[in-house]
Amino acid sequence: MATLVRRAASRFVGNYCKNRFFVYSLLDQSAYGRRQHLTPSVDRNVPFTTSTKKRASPTDPLLRIIETEIGYAEKADDYDRVEETPSGFPFKMEDKPGGKIVTLTREYEGETVKVEVHMTNLVTGDKEDDEDDEEEAENEEVEDDDKPEKPKQSNVPLLVTLSKKTGSSLEFRCTAFPDKIVIKDMWVTFPDDPSKDELAYEGPSFRVLDEKLRKAFHRYIEIRGIKPSMINFLHEYMINKDSREHLLWLKSLKNFVKP
């Protein structure tokens, strides 16, 4: 009898344990399913990486503005315009990209005539610009009463050098207007002997010379090709050059700024 009781108890305990194991197994599977549902799937074959979104560079706004300015400059109608050299123009022209001057040269009766043509000083006629010009002129007069009034017309600065084989040179600093050329200053130089230049007397201001002497010097450089008939060509040429150099400058800025 006792043996039957032990066997029955053993079967009861065994069945009880099996049933509990089955129930726990179901619960674990259900919980695992919920975890799988809540946890996002991860492809184990794809390596872990951080976000690949590129951060904006601090130079991006500047670069975009420069590119916009380049677009405006390229749409201008004068940056690629080629001015035809007028007939009878006696000079050989040298214009180096990136430079701010154009050099004209010729030979005249044993002399070498060299003209450095600088960028055009534009007077737009804008009221604000005129007021700024007048204020600047007033400041210049305070600093130096001998300086002439600032021009109200667009003009081209010229440096004219007349050289002889003897070694000395005569230089004229001029301002070329559409209808006339004005000599501002003149002096004798000694290119072969710089020590003489340091001690040389440059002479009085050109404006205080006798009127006949001033007119004679104007005639002197006019015979050598420095005359108003060439100024309109140079004026237009230098305006176009300014546009070309401005575009080249913008592109150089872009090449430096871009990453």
Secondary structure, 3 states (H helix, E strand, C coil): CHHHHHHHHHHHHHHHHHHHHHHHHHHHHHHHHHHHHHCCCCCCCCCCCCCCCCCCCCCHHHHHHHHHHHHHHHHCCCCCCCCCCCCCCCCEEECCCCCCEEEEEEEECCEEEEEEEECCECCCCCHHHHHHHHHHHHHHHHHCCCCCCCCCCCEEEEEEEEECCCCCEEEEEEEECCCCEEEEEEEEECCCCHHHHHHCCCCCCHHHCCHHHHHHHHHHHHHCCCCHHHHHHHHHHHHHHHHHHHHHHHHHHHHHHCC
